[in-house]
Structures are given as structure tokens and as C-alpha cells.
Amino acid sequence: MEDGYQNRTAFIKGAKDIAKEVKRQAVKKVGRSVDRVSDEYSKRSYSRFEEDDDDDYPMQGSQDGGYYRGDSQAANDDEGGHSDSTEGHDEDDEIYEGEYQGIPRADSGKGSLAGGPGSMGAGAQQFRDIGVSEAQRRKDQEELAQQYETILQECGHGKFQWTLYFVLGLALMADGVEIFVVGFVLPSAEKDMCLSEPNKSMLGLIVYFGMMVGAFLWGALADRIGRRQSLLISLSINSIFSFFSSFVQGYSTFLFCRLLSGVGIGGSIPIVFSYYSEFLAQEKRGEHLSWLCMFWMIGGIYASAMAWAIIPHYGWSFQMGSAYQFHSWRVFVLVCAFPSVAAIAALSAMPESPRFYLENGKHDEGWMILKQVHDTNMRAKGYPERVFSVTTIKTVKQMDELVEIGTDTPVWQRYRMKIMSLSQQIRNNILACFSPEYKRTTFMLMAVWFTMSFSYYGLTVWFPDMIKYIQKQEYEAKTKTFTKERVEHVTFNFTLENQVHRQGHYFNDKFLNLKLKSMVFEDSVFEECYFEDITSTHTFFRNCTFIATLFYNTDLFKYRLVNSKLINSTFLHNKEGCMLDFSDDFNNAYMIYFVNFLGTLAVLPGNIVSALLMDKIGRLRMLAGSSVISCVSCFFLMFGNSESGMIALLCLFGGISIASWNALDVITVELYPSDKRTTAFGFLNALCKLAAVLGISIFQSFVGITKAVPILFAAGALAAGSFLATKLPETRGQVLQ
């Protein structure tokens, strides 16, 4: 009896072993079939299995965690064909019958059968699994950062990085151009569109509002859909609406186009610096990111030169009747879109950031780009025989993925779900910047960005306004005043400028083909006079009386006739719209274009110094030191009482402060991990534009009132920013997170 029982037991055990082996072989066969059918599944499985193999079975010739691999080992891997799901995990990874129906194990953490022993702790187990997954993700990111730095060392710095430097430089140049466009066209656009003072102020600030929205939006998207793709979309929006803004006629439409143009270009700064940094090795990062900043200066120089060369040439304009006019300033707006268009064309030939791919679990795509970088640099250096020795790179498992919905779902619902999922992921990324790990860094950077932007943009806009105010005072000092004059039967066919006529009487006079510049007539009488083909600038008639007077083809609209009486007077063929007067003296072009040209060119020495010293003295010393010197230079503004003195101080301040901006850009890139880098940079850059709007609005309100308040505001903000900058961590010599 006992022998029979033992024989039967042995038979059953042997049958179970045979069944287990058959099942294991079936799993292998199914796995190979799935791998052949689904490319996406094979990539993820390969990445996961290679990572586990690297940890458990170090490979021959491995370095830094086993991501270099010899040919013999690769052959052994192909010959063996094992994975974690089939070997080394007999009990834990064994497939059971219900798993193919989607029923999780009772101890898998995904749930348990109803009434099963694991149902009571399912929620707690799920939270533990999320915590373990997040901890594993952070560990993978740290390993990837170290491996990635070593790989960049092997790829070297050469032709590929310099090509990308010029491509991304065009995008940064487009941002610099956008800042200057509205300021250059405003003097012409305000006449062409009959803009009031509030409208002029809104047009001057609208670009900053657009860039604020764009920096936040595109910075967040770049961490989810890729640096290159986000930059292409943002530059395309900028190009399209810059093009449209040069042709639209209405003020509201022009304002809307400039707003959307700003939204597009707002993504350039956060994406460009993050994108380029992920192709730079540690010892090159600070220097070459600083060199990249020079393209912002080149953008300002380009805008100034084009404005000076195009806008004063009024002969370039044309019109289609009285409804459509295309003046030279619109040609300038069109030309300013060229850097953005060129950046789009060049960027189309560049790859995505390999770091972005590796952070999102796309091993093969990231590896191919790094191989491209290596091969391009080696061929350019004369070593085409050198082989890219990296075969496996650590990838990071994603905690969340974009929602994929079946093809039978309506298109609108699929897109709605994807947008909702993307919005949730962006929200989580933003909140992660304020997590305990990064909260202090984020708040400190917010303070530094805000104080620097408030003072820099406030002062750079205040400088030209102060120069204009000084010029206005000098101009008004030359004003000629005439009182109680009586003029009869006189023909005026020349320019009248900068005069005040009070209590005059004009009888049977003719004003023909006349240009009136800064003319004021007060308490005067015009009797039986004739005005023909009159063009006026800053000319007003206050408390005047017009008796039996004819106005033919003039721009003397009602808003120029302040509290005036019209008795038996007639207006015929009034000029439509506001007439541009390009015959203003050369000083206007000098003031608007040449001064900005000098101010932008003055940052060249600061750019060179910061690039050469960024990796030698460190980011914090550069940031704090430049801010302190900028703060001291503000006090010299007290002594700027002449036009030339203010221009010199503008150049001094710009040349000093650019070094702190370069250091701030570099340190912002290096303080955040790759999956949050552009989100954080975009948020901080949006805050920068908000501070710029506040600074410009506050500083402009003191023009002509006092110089002390704006100077004290700027100096105090810079002092606070330089102090807070010293509390930030130094990132020189660290690998890119």
C-alpha cells in the first residue's frame, strides 16, 4: 500500500515538473511571437531586461554599471536568450492560468480576488508599490545621469554641437528681435493707426504678456512631447503671426497678432537652453551656454540695423485706395520674421534630445542620436574608424503614459482624453517643482529672476524715455511764442515748426501744402481762410474760432480742434487715417535705432567675459558679482543729465548685467532634473516677463518727475537679488541631472 502511494506521488510530482517545463517553453515561444508582432513592446521589454541583466549579471568589459558590451558577450546573450520572466524567478515570475485573462495575482499589488486573503490590504499595497516605483525611478535617473555624462565624454565636442549651436542661436536671435520690434515700429504705427496714449502703452506691453504665456506653455510641453517638437511648434506660431501682423490694418487685429507672435517666441529661451545643455559635457556646459547667449545680442543688433535701414525709407510704401496702406514699418515687421523662419528650416534637420528619449524609456531612439553625435564629431576630427562602443544605456521607466484609446472611439473623444491626460501630467510636473525636494530652490530662483527682470527691463525702457524727456526739454526751450499778431492776405507754403501763437487774427490767408510740426494756436480767429493739403504733427487749435473757412484734403480732425468753434466752415476730402511723417529730423532715427544698437552692442564684452570665466569661477560668483556691480552702476545714473551721458550709462549697465543673466540661465538649467527642466525654466521665465511688465509700468510713471525713485527701486532689487543668489547651490562640476 505504501509503495503504491509513493509511486503515485512520484508520478504526480514528475507530471507537474513536466507540465511546468512545457508551460515555461510555451511562455518563451509566446514572448518571441509578441516581440516580432509589437515593436513598442519589444523596445520596452528589451530595455527592462537589459537593465535587470546589468544589475544581476555584470557583462564582460563593462564600465560604470555595465552599459559597455563586448562582441563575445553580445553573442552569448543571443545564444542564451534568457530573460527575467523565464529564468532566475521560478516561483515569483511563474505564469498562472488567469493572468492571460487580465486577472492579477492576489499578491501582485494590483488587486486580489473577491474575498481572497489579500483584499483587505489592497489599497495600502498599491500605495507601497507606487512608492517603490518612484524610488526605483529616481535611482534609474541617477544612474542615467552618470552614464549619460560618460557617454557625452566619448562623443566629444565638435561639429555636431557647433551645428546645433548656430541652429538654436537662430531661435534665440528671434527672441531678441521680438523684444525690439514693437518699440521700433511704435513711433510710425501710432500715426498710421491713430493710437492714443493708452493704446500705445498696451502695444508696448502686449509682447511681454504673450511671451509670459508662451514661456509657461511651451516650457511645460517640452518636458512631455519633446524639446525639438515644442520648439518647432512655437517658432511656427511666431512666424505665422509675425507675417500676418505686417499686413493687417486695424489696431485690434495688429495687437492680437503681436500677442500670438509673443506666445510663440516665448518658448524659445526655456527650450533652447535646456535642449542645448543636453548635448554638452560637464566641462563645456557653462562656457558654451554663455556663448549661446550672444545670439540674443545679435538679434537686438539685427533689429536695430534693419529698423534704421528700412523704416525711414518712406518711398518703400504703397497703398490701395484709402482703405489699405502698407508703409515701410510694415516691411520691417516682415523682415523681423526671417530669423524665426530660418530657425524652423534649420531645426528640421536636427534630432531630438537623446536625454529626453532616455528619460521617457525610448532606448533605441536615444542610442541612435548619441551614435550620430559621436560619428559626426569623429569624422570631422579625422577619426572615422572610431566605433561608438556604447550598446546599452540606462532608461527610465515612466510612471504615466499618454492615454491610448481604441480606434473605435470617436476622434473628438480621443483627442479630448489625450489633452486631459497631457494637462494632468503638466500639472503634476509643475507641482513637482514645489515638492519638498525642489521647493527651496524654486522659491530662491523665483526671487532672483523677479528682482533681476524688474530692475533690468525697468531701467532699459526708462533710459530711452529719459533721453526723450531731455530732448523734449531742449526742444521746448527753443519754442517761439507770438502774441496778438494780425496776418492778412498771406500765403503760407512752408513748414511751421515749434511755435505758439496766442490771440492772433488771420484774415483771408492761404495755407497751402503746409507741414505743421508741434504748432499750437490758442484763442485765435481764422476768417475766410483756406487750408489745402495740410499734414500736421503734434499740432492743436485750442479755443479758436473759424469763420467761413474751407478745409480741403487736410488731416485737421476734430481732436485737433480743442474747444474750437466752426461758423460757416466746410471740410472737403479729409485725409483718411493718420498720415505718416517720415521727414522728422535725423535725431528721431538716431534716438530710436542707433541708441538701441549701441546699448545692445555694449553687452558683447560682458558676454565674452562670462563665457570665458563661467566654468573657472563658478556660476554663483558670476551671478552675485555681476549683480553687485550692476547695483553700484545704478547710482551713476544720478549724474546723467545729458543725452550723451545717459547713453553711456545705458551701455555700461547693459554690459555689466549681461553676465548675471548668462549665469542665471546656466544655473537654472543645471538645478532641475531633465524631466522637469523646461517646465521649471518656462515657469521662471514667465515670472521674468511679469516682472518686466511691472518694472516698465512703474519706472515709466516717474519719467519727468524724479530720477531718484526708479534708481533706488532698481538698486534695491539688484541688491536683494545678489544676496539671494549667494544662497543657491553651486552647480559647477556637477553632472546634468
Number of C-alpha atoms within 10 A of each C-alpha: 6 7 8 9 10 11 12 12 12 12 12 12 12 12 12 12 12 12 12 15 12 12 15 18 13 12 16 17 12 12 16 13 11 13 16 11 11 10 11 11 13 16 16 17 15 17 22 20 15 21 21 13 16 17 12 9 11 14 20 14 12 14 14 10 17 23 21 18 18 14 10 10 13 14 11 10 13 9 9 9 11 14 18 14 17 17 11 11 11 13 7 10 12 15 17 11 9 10 10 9 7 8 14 16 16 16 15 14 20 14 20 19 12 10 8 10 12 17 16 13 13 18 13 11 18 15 12 13 15 14 12 12 15 15 12 14 18 14 13 17 22 18 18 22 20 17 20 24 20 16 21 18 15 17 23 20 18 16 18 20 18 13 13 19 18 17 21 27 26 28 31 30 28 31 28 24 26 27 21 22 21 19 19 24 19 18 16 22 22 19 16 21 18 15 17 10 10 9 14 17 13 12 24 21 20 19 28 25 20 22 30 28 25 28 33 25 22 30 34 32 23 27 25 23 16 21 24 20 15 23 30 22 16 28 28 19 19 28 26 17 21 27 22 16 24 23 18 17 15 12 18 13 14 20 19 17 22 27 25 26 29 30 27 31 33 34 37 29 28 32 33 23 24 25 27 20 22 21 24 22 21 21 15 14 25 30 23 21 24 26 19 23 24 21 22 22 25 21 26 26 24 22 28 23 15 18 27 19 13 18 24 19 15 15 11 14 14 12 10 8 8 9 9 13 17 17 22 23 26 23 19 21 27 17 18 25 22 17 23 29 20 16 23 22 13 17 21 13 10 15 18 18 21 24 25 23 20 23 24 22 19 21 23 20 18 23 20 13 18 24 18 16 24 26 22 19 21 23 14 12 12 9 12 13 9 11 11 18 14 18 14 18 23 27 26 25 21 12 10 9 12 14 13 11 14 8 8 7 9 11 12 9 11 17 14 12 16 17 14 14 17 19 15 12 19 21 13 11 20 17 13 16 22 15 12 9 10 14 14 15 18 22 14 16 24 17 19 25 24 24 26 26 27 26 29 25 21 25 26 19 17 25 21 19 16 22 22 18 15 17 16 11 12 11 11 13 10 10 13 12 11 12 13 12 12 12 14 13 12 13 14 15 14 12 12 14 18 18 19 17 19 19 16 18 19 19 18 16 19 20 18 16 17 19 22 20 19 17 20 19 20 19 17 23 22 20 20 18 23 19 20 20 18 20 21 24 20 12 21 23 21 18 16 22 20 20 17 15 22 18 20 19 17 21 21 21 14 11 9 17 18 13 13 17 15 14 11 11 16 13 14 11 12 16 17 13 15 19 18 19 16 16 11 12 8 10 11 15 18 13 17 19 24 18 20 25 21 18 24 23 17 21 21 18 15 20 24 16 17 29 24 15 17 26 20 15 12 18 29 23 19 23 28 24 20 24 28 20 17 27 26 15 18 23 15 15 20 11 10 17 12 12 17 12 14 21 19 16 19 25 20 19 24 23 21 26 25 28 31 28 23 26 25 21 23 25 22 22 27 21 23 20 17 22 19 22 26 33 30 30 28 28 24 26 28 28 21 25 26 19 24 27 22 16 26 21 16 17 25 18 12 15 17 13 9 10 16 12 13 23 23 15 20 26 22 16 23 30 21 18 27 26 16 16 26 16 14 18 12 16 20 20 12 13 18 23 21
